[in-house]
Amino acid sequence: MTRLRLRPEPAGAELVGLKAPPDWSKVFGFDGPLELEIGCGAGGFAIEYARRNPTVRCVAFEWRKKYAREVLARGERHQLANLKVIEADARTEIPKLFAPGSLDVIHLQFPDPWWKRAHFKRAIVQPEFTRFLLTLVKPGGKFDMRTDVEERAKQMLAILEGAGFHNPLGRGVFHPYDPEEVPSTRERRYLISGEPVFRARLVKAR
């Protein structure tokens, strides 16, 4: 993507700093499955997923203002009424925005691997926060994780399984590419080049 300018309008400012979860039916204007993407980047996944699934209510977090506001603008151009973009630290705001058992799916697409040991604490998939995320997912709901970094993939998968997410293929087993899924921009590049992507589609037990 070309260099982005910082758009003046914040993304999802009305949803930041709330004391309790909003009525998502009023926020979107309709009922339907509620799904969360943590770290939507430039929106390669969020935009296409929302476009293909108009009955799904998608909430996408991105802490980088330029990216969040660009995704918001792209969603508005495509008239995606089912996509809400929030520029904020997901770890801070998610506990305020979602009630236990309210999410149908959580998506985590190619998160920053945080190579430096001192920075790894910034990673989303940490044991305590992952256990909390499990409480937000409905029984039978899913955690969809994808990354191109094998070391981090193994660590995240172990943490997710340890938190209580069930792996239908068995502990420690990654999932094959499903052509019915929406690939992110990065995943599409890897599919073309043949580079490996590590995927896990985990489930919360009923």
C-alpha positions as CSV (number, residue, x, y, z in Angstrom):
1,M,0.0,0.0,0.0
2,T,1.2,3.5,-0.8
3,R,2.1,5.8,2.0
4,L,-1.0,6.8,3.9
5,R,-1.9,10.3,5.0
6,L,-3.5,10.7,8.4
7,R,-7.2,11.3,7.9
8,P,-8.7,13.8,10.4
9,E,-11.7,11.8,11.5
10,P,-10.9,9.3,14.3
11,A,-12.2,5.7,13.8
12,G,-14.8,4.6,16.3
13,A,-14.2,7.4,18.9
14,E,-17.8,7.0,20.1
15,L,-16.9,3.4,21.2
16,V,-13.7,4.2,23.1
17,G,-13.8,4.7,26.9
18,L,-17.2,3.2,27.5
19,K,-17.9,1.9,31.0
20,A,-20.1,-1.0,29.9
21,P,-20.7,-2.9,26.6
22,P,-22.9,-1.0,24.2
23,D,-26.1,-2.4,22.6
24,W,-24.5,-3.7,19.5
25,S,-27.9,-4.1,17.8
26,K,-28.3,-0.3,18.1
27,V,-24.7,0.4,17.1
28,F,-25.1,-1.5,13.9
29,G,-28.8,-1.1,13.4
30,F,-29.5,-4.8,13.0
31,D,-29.0,-8.1,14.7
32,G,-26.7,-10.9,13.6
33,P,-23.5,-12.7,14.6
34,L,-20.9,-10.5,16.3
35,E,-17.3,-11.0,15.3
36,L,-14.1,-9.3,16.4
37,E,-10.8,-8.8,14.5
38,I,-7.8,-7.8,16.7
39,G,-5.3,-5.8,14.6
40,C,-6.9,-5.3,11.2
41,G,-3.8,-3.5,9.7
42,A,-4.7,-2.0,6.4
43,G,-8.0,-3.9,6.3
44,G,-7.1,-6.6,3.7
45,F,-9.2,-9.1,5.6
46,A,-11.8,-6.9,7.3
47,I,-13.1,-5.2,4.2
48,E,-13.4,-8.4,2.1
49,Y,-14.8,-10.4,5.0
50,A,-17.5,-7.8,5.8
51,R,-18.3,-7.5,2.1
52,R,-18.8,-11.3,1.7
53,N,-20.8,-11.6,5.0
54,P,-23.3,-8.8,5.1
55,T,-25.3,-10.3,7.9
56,V,-22.2,-10.6,10.2
57,R,-21.5,-7.6,12.4
58,C,-17.7,-7.0,12.3
59,V,-15.7,-5.0,14.8
60,A,-12.1,-4.4,13.8
61,F,-9.5,-3.0,16.1
62,E,-6.3,-1.3,15.0
63,W,-4.1,0.9,17.2
64,R,-2.2,2.6,14.4
65,K,-4.3,5.7,13.5
66,K,-3.4,5.9,9.8
67,Y,-4.4,2.4,9.2
68,A,-7.6,2.4,11.3
69,R,-8.8,5.6,9.6
70,E,-8.0,4.3,6.2
71,V,-10.0,1.1,6.8
72,L,-12.9,3.2,8.1
73,A,-12.8,5.3,4.9
74,R,-12.6,2.2,2.7
75,G,-15.5,0.6,4.5
76,E,-17.6,3.7,4.0
77,R,-16.7,3.8,0.3
78,H,-17.9,0.3,0.0
79,Q,-21.0,1.1,2.1
80,L,-20.3,-1.6,4.5
81,A,-22.9,-1.0,7.2
82,N,-21.7,-4.2,9.0
83,L,-18.2,-3.0,9.7
84,K,-17.1,-0.8,12.7
85,V,-13.4,0.2,13.0
86,I,-11.9,1.3,16.3
87,E,-8.5,2.9,16.7
88,A,-7.4,2.0,20.2
89,D,-5.5,-0.5,22.2
90,A,-7.5,-3.7,22.0
91,R,-6.3,-5.0,25.3
92,T,-7.7,-1.9,27.1
93,E,-11.0,-1.5,25.2
94,I,-12.1,-5.0,24.5
95,P,-13.0,-5.7,28.2
96,K,-15.3,-2.7,28.2
97,L,-17.0,-3.4,24.9
98,F,-18.0,-7.1,24.9
99,A,-20.0,-9.0,27.4
100,P,-19.2,-12.6,28.3
101,G,-20.5,-15.0,25.6
102,S,-21.3,-12.2,23.1
103,L,-18.8,-13.0,20.4
104,D,-19.2,-15.6,17.7
105,V,-15.7,-15.4,16.3
106,I,-12.4,-13.7,17.1
107,H,-10.0,-13.2,14.2
108,L,-6.2,-12.6,14.7
109,Q,-4.5,-12.2,11.4
110,F,-0.7,-12.1,11.2
111,P,0.0,-10.3,14.5
112,D,3.2,-8.5,15.1
113,P,5.7,-11.2,16.4
114,W,7.4,-8.8,18.7
115,W,10.9,-10.2,18.2
116,K,12.6,-8.5,21.1
117,R,12.2,-10.3,24.4
118,A,11.5,-7.1,26.2
119,H,8.6,-6.3,23.8
120,F,7.0,-9.7,23.8
121,K,4.7,-8.7,26.6
122,R,2.9,-6.5,24.0
123,A,1.7,-9.6,22.1
124,I,-2.1,-10.1,22.2
125,V,-1.9,-13.9,22.8
126,Q,-0.7,-14.0,26.4
127,P,-2.1,-16.6,28.9
128,E,-4.2,-14.3,31.1
129,F,-5.7,-12.2,28.3
130,T,-6.4,-15.3,26.2
131,R,-8.3,-16.9,29.1
132,F,-10.3,-13.7,29.2
133,L,-11.0,-13.8,25.5
134,L,-12.3,-17.3,25.9
135,T,-15.0,-15.9,28.3
136,L,-16.2,-13.5,25.6
137,V,-16.8,-16.3,23.0
138,K,-20.1,-18.1,22.8
139,P,-20.1,-21.9,23.3
140,G,-19.4,-23.3,19.9
141,G,-17.7,-20.0,18.9
142,K,-14.3,-19.8,17.2
143,F,-10.9,-18.3,17.4
144,D,-9.3,-17.9,14.0
145,M,-5.6,-17.4,14.1
146,R,-3.1,-17.1,11.2
147,T,0.6,-16.2,11.1
148,D,3.7,-16.7,8.9
149,V,6.1,-17.0,11.9
150,E,6.4,-20.7,12.9
151,E,7.9,-20.0,16.3
152,R,5.2,-17.6,17.3
153,A,2.5,-19.9,15.7
154,K,3.5,-22.7,18.0
155,Q,3.6,-20.5,21.1
156,M,0.2,-18.9,20.3
157,L,-1.4,-22.3,19.6
158,A,-0.1,-23.7,22.9
159,I,-1.4,-20.7,24.8
160,L,-4.8,-20.8,23.1
161,E,-5.2,-24.5,23.8
162,G,-4.0,-24.1,27.3
163,A,-6.6,-21.4,27.9
164,G,-9.4,-23.8,27.0
165,F,-9.9,-23.4,23.2
166,H,-10.5,-26.8,21.6
167,N,-8.4,-27.8,18.6
168,P,-10.6,-30.1,16.4
169,L,-7.5,-31.6,14.8
170,G,-5.7,-32.4,18.0
171,R,-3.4,-30.4,20.3
172,G,-0.5,-28.7,18.5
173,V,-1.9,-29.4,15.0
174,F,-2.2,-26.5,12.5
175,H,-5.1,-26.4,10.1
176,P,-4.9,-26.5,6.3
177,Y,-6.0,-23.7,4.0
178,D,-9.7,-23.6,3.4
179,P,-10.6,-22.1,0.0
180,E,-14.0,-21.1,1.4
181,E,-12.3,-18.7,3.9
182,V,-11.4,-15.1,3.2
183,P,-7.6,-14.7,3.0
184,S,-6.0,-11.5,4.1
185,T,-3.8,-9.5,1.6
186,R,-0.7,-11.1,3.1
187,E,-2.1,-14.6,3.0
188,R,-3.0,-14.2,-0.6
189,R,0.6,-13.2,-1.4
190,Y,1.8,-16.3,0.5
191,L,-0.6,-18.6,-1.3
192,I,0.8,-17.3,-4.6
193,S,4.4,-17.6,-3.6
194,G,4.0,-20.9,-1.8
195,E,5.4,-19.6,1.5
196,P,4.0,-21.3,4.6
197,V,1.1,-19.9,6.7
198,F,0.3,-21.4,10.1
199,R,-3.5,-21.5,10.7
200,A,-5.6,-22.6,13.7
201,R,-9.4,-22.6,13.8
202,L,-10.1,-23.3,17.4
203,V,-13.5,-23.8,19.1
204,K,-15.0,-23.0,22.5
205,A,-16.6,-26.2,23.9
206,R,-20.3,-26.2,24.2
